Amino acid sequence: MRLPRVLPVLAVAASLAACSSAPDKEPLSKQADQKAIESPSAKPKPQRRPFTIAFGGDVHFEGGLRNRLADSRTALGPIANVLRKADLSMVNLETAITTAGTPAPGKQFTFRAPATAFAALKAAGVDVASMANNHGMDYMESGLADSLAAIKRSKFPIVGIGGNAAEAYKPFRRTVNGNRVSIIGATQVLDAEFIQSWTATADKGGLASAKDEASLLRAVRQARKNSDTVIVHLHWGTEMQKCPNEAQLSLAPKLVKAGADVVVGGHAHILLGAGYLDDAYVSYGMGNFVFYNSTPGTTGRTGVLTLTINGRKVLKDQWTPATIQGGIPIPMTGTSRTQAVTDWKALRSCSGLAARP
């Protein structure tokens, strides 16, 4: 005689009872999502908003300008009011930071300044400066050592110079209005006899050189990976030549292709054109800024370029014209200011740049 199939039926019943009495459980992934929503620490990512960055040209504190460092609060004069209004401000610091050492042999002009130059820039609202230029190592290796020590002590952000290539090409980074901004400094201008001794390498201090295009482009591509806005500040151009030279015209599109959103620089002692290269913004020449030997009408024409940026988009450019008087930029007013802005826009005609993206 076969026994009735009681046990399997009882097992099914028990299973159903257990299911009906146990509380409903959501999948683990849904539980995690709910916890993330309820958790106070799970805040939404801040939304990016446009920011402004102001650029001035070449700065040194030679000659009579040295005396202005006695009061760092007023060293840059009234132009500081323009720099302070921007979320970020930057200049080219065209000098070694040292009070000792021997000038570079055979150089006609050598510039140096004490470490109080950093205090003067900070007081004027400057957030970062580049020392990658043809005067950054005017006092050779000992001047470089002094400069690096002064940078470390002051904690003032400097790009384009370092104890090795990695430091020299390292970008300044800051998050502004939700934008992760990276700024790289390099020089395309070096006296032929100093190219080797002044260029930073893997095991030697010096400047970030744009002549080593591979290293510069690699630094830009690397910055692009984790930045919303990539800016390259260059020392480039030909002195007193109002149109960009072949080296500038060759390098700018390479930098843009590598990921640069803004390329700004100077060296020529005069203003050059600025505008859009595809969707990127390029300024080929910012001219002198705080400079002791400027001539009205040419090397004395200067100003502040203020860009409004959101991520990779340069939304607006604004030129605040000034004239160098007593070595410092004095903002222009009235009809002279209006004409100076028109003149600045006209410089674009030989640059290959556009007024709009």
Beta strands, then each sheet from edge to edge (+ up, - down):
strand 1: 51-59
strand 2: 88-93
strand 3: 96-97
strand 4: 112-113
strand 5: 128-130
strand 6: 158-159
strand 7: 161-162
strand 8: 172-176
strand 9: 179-187
strand 10: 206-207
strand 11: 229-235
strand 12: 262-266
strand 13: 274-277
strand 14: 280-283
strand 15: 288-290
strand 16: 301-310
strand 17: 313-325
strand 18: 328-331
sheet 1: 6+ 5+ 2+ 1+ 15+
sheet 2: 6+ 5+ 2+ 1+ 16- 17+ 18-
sheet 3: 3+ 4+
sheet 4: 7+ 10-
sheet 5: 8+ 9- 11- 12- 14- 13+
end
